[in-house]
Amino acid sequence: METVKYMNENNKPVAQVAREVGVNANTLHGWVKKYGQQPEIKAVKTFSSEAAE
């Protein structure tokens, strides 16, 4: 999704990008979740959860 890519490349907050493109912030959050904002962070979270166990 181009909007998620734009948000990541420009390091802009979800609320600001949502206003710029004319969508609800919750919708944009859903897109980020669906299209993967930052996979490397997900990997770290998974690793941290496994390490905690």
C-alpha positions in Angstrom: 0.0 0.0 0.0 1.5 3.3 -1.1 0.1 5.2 1.8 1.9 3.0 4.4 5.1 3.2 2.3 4.8 7.0 2.2 4.3 7.2 6.0 7.3 5.0 6.7 9.6 6.7 4.2 8.7 10.2 5.6 8.6 9.2 9.3 5.2 10.8 9.7 2.6 10.0 12.4 -0.5 8.0 11.5 -2.9 10.9 12.3 -1.1 13.4 10.1 -0.9 11.0 7.1 -4.6 10.1 7.6 -5.6 13.8 7.4 -3.4 14.3 4.3 -4.9 11.4 2.4 -8.4 11.9 3.8 -9.0 8.6 5.6 -9.8 7.8 9.2 -6.8 7.2 11.4 -8.2 3.8 12.5 -8.4 2.8 8.8 -4.7 3.7 8.4 -3.7 1.8 11.5 -5.5 -1.2 9.9 -3.5 -0.8 6.7 -0.3 -0.6 8.7 -1.1 -3.8 10.5 -2.2 -5.5 7.3 0.7 -4.4 5.1 3.4 -4.6 7.7 4.9 -1.3 9.0 8.3 -2.5 10.1 8.9 -6.3 10.0 12.2 -6.1 11.8 10.4 -4.8 14.9 8.0 -7.7 14.8 11.0 -10.0 14.8 12.4 -8.3 17.8 9.1 -8.6 19.7 8.9 -12.2 18.8 12.4 -12.8 20.0 11.8 -10.9 23.2 8.6 -13.0 23.9 10.6 -16.2 23.4 13.4 -14.9 25.6 11.0 -14.0 28.4 9.7 -17.6 28.5 
